[in-house]
């Protein structure tokens, strides 16, 4: 029989692939923009752009953090496997919703942002709830990162409920500030979050 490490690499592979699809969607959309920007009629909106950067960074952080999820053979079953792939799937859905289809028509990114905002932030709310419980699903205590994830959850709830541009501008910036704090405190070393969660 394969070692637990080999089995876990196979289990986590699907989550990594789904998460990678979200990264490809974002980077591919940006590449299309760069290739065709001279012929496109796009009205930019800095809040949308910052949200797209944040979404890419969350995909990367998920990939970095999920590699640290440790488990024992007793903690792996089909339901925990399903739970594992829910998070990357939610991020992919959010990314797909936010990346506009840019062809030959004019695109106003401010209008796009406020059109997808409710659906996008609803998905992000579910993602943050998923992130809070991921370690517990695999038999560990809650991660020490839960307070920062709870801040992201609160921000997403507010952004889901209001359409006030100043609130959106302030909270999208706040998302990025929390991200920097998360990295500085917990995620500079591969598997750091996992090591803290299993202590």
Protein Blocks (a to p, Z undefined) as FASTA:
>chain_A
ZZfklmmmmmmmmmmmmmmmmmmmmmmmmmmmmmmmmmpccdddfklmmmmmmmmmmmmm
mmmmmmmpccdfklpcfklmmmmmmmmmmmmmmmmmmmccddfbccdfklmmmmmmmmmm
mmmmmmmmmmmmmmmmnopacdfklmmmmmmmmmmmmmmmpccfklmmmmmmmmmmmmmm
mmmmmmmpghklmmmmmZZ
